């Protein structure tokens, strides 16, 4: 896991400043503190840089990037992991290829000339973001993994294109403009983002499962986007051909075990995150069975019993013989690290779980670990969120008697009442555009889209006017591939929408890569192995959710290694206690608001209406306001603080100057 950066100019004779490339590596030092490299040959109009975290091939010089082919035709930088790379390397060596390193990154440098971009990417397995440049074709590719586990941003400037692993990497380049746009602001306030977008004007992400092709022709850059993979649920009628239940159970176990085995491969020790949920417990259980030595397990503990999962996590650690490290967190202290968290997430967060995970990754590094396995992706593949169960009850069980439907929905609401206003909507919300594209508005995005009124009112009047005719549902629906929705079962549609929006925009961003790599710590999610995903989408909906039981087939596949308490309980969402639940935490939030969202700071940023913000804060002291309303407002207040911090970190501060100072401090000199 590393950080990558690069520039391609329209004019190939235009020099790319070497120190700027090094500065772009330095500002993401946290992603790769072990060494750095850069390459900007004369007369090519392309430069790349890299900050390296050594995990595969610990030889610092041999694994240094950018990698350049012997004939100088190809250059590349890579962030992430390619699994099964030893087998591919051996196969290609037998065919005459000659590898110079033991790094998995070199696969692309050897495969691309032989197979081209399509077949190369098709054969890559893992989480990755990379760029490769073909000097003869004057073509650069920016490639991102299938689910978007690894980030990759790009933008156009006056002279070309700048790309990097994080927004701050782009902003370290003096030609990149830094401005929060109105639509970006709106989406930061409602939590759910348009796939491929950011909060900043003109700055984009390479969408998951895509590559961006940038080709220089006649002094111009032709930029095109290509999709190479999508989560492909079968047609609804295919689910009628149900196999024996045990066959699905065995298939899930077999595919998950293979995914875990691949992700235990590293030249450094590998640990595991452990909460009280089935996902992380499954990963730990399989890892402990595969490994010869005890697995180190890392657990977050909260001081609020309603949200704390350490009792089950402790039981799981004891069952597997894992060496468990528990990080106890006091609710009010999470806001002490909120500012730093936004610097790394580069987007707003609705809950301080992102802060807790950043502190956990810090603890992991303090213990001498660079790699952990995590449980992200299980809920997406096996329908684990309460919103999916709600959609199943509403749209996916045509033959379910109405009285039983109401009973199941009542049970769902009761078991998830803590999360109403966050994981479940406070009230139903419909989008005509999404209804038209999907057939209904999935529950998973209703809560956030239901923040529309709050968000618009909170925006500064100028920004508010800019989005007067803007429909977020239409913008979101346009990003959904209709061919992946037509004829699909309602549960498959709901999972597809979540994967396209909240998985990449939330779970894998402020809940994953960005807070893990903040401390130079690589997180590997076996559930997001695309071979496992290809198997999981064919599991009938009634075996993903069986009656009131989410992730039924996964539970049965892992039954033998789960604590009985966990096996029998319903899904419990993992999040930190909201600020309104604890007076000390609320005071900590208000202190940050006073520092970064004071009347003066709000006026300077020009993003938020201060009077509306104050009215919302006062509503939290009103005992007549329902709990679920406070849960939702709590999230929005976190978003307001977040956008103020985005302005502080990336607009108010001189980022190119900060990057240069960091490079000087590190001694990273071109």
Buried (B, 14 or more C-beta within 10 A) or exposed (E): BBBBBBBBBBEBEEEBBBBBBBBBBBBBBBBBBBBBBBBBEEEBBBBBBBBBBBBBBEEEEEBBBBBBBEEEEBBBBBBBBBBBBEEBBEEBEEEEBEBEBBBBBBBBBBBBBEBEBEEBBEEBBBBBBBBBBBBEEBBBBBBBBBBBBBBBBBBBBEBBBBBBBBBBBBBBBBBBBBEBBBBBBBBBBBBBBBBBBBBBBBBBBBBBBBBBBBBBEEEEBEBEEBEBBBBBBBEBEBBEEEEEBEEBBEBBBEBBBBBBBBBBBBBBBBBBBBBBBBBBBBBBBBBBEEBEEEBBBBBBBBBBEEBBBBEBBBBBBEBBEBEBBBBEBBBBBBBBBBBBBBBBBBBBBBBBBBBBBBBBBBBBBEEEBBBBBBBBBBBBBBBBBBBBBBBBBBBBBEEBEEEEEEEBBEBBEEBBEBBBBBBBBBEEBEBEBBEEBBBBBBBBBBBBBBBBEBBBBBBBEEBBEBBEEEEBBBBBBEBBBEEBBEEBBBBBBBBBBBBBBBBBBBBBBBBBBBBBBBBBBBBBBBBBBBBBBEBBBBBBBBBBBBBBBBBBBBBBBBEEBBBEEBBEBBBBBBBBBBBBBBEBBBEBBBEBBEBBBEEEBBEBBEBBBBEBBBEBBEEBEEEEEEBBBBBBBBBBBBBBBBBBBBBBBBBBBEBBEBBBBBBEEBEBEB
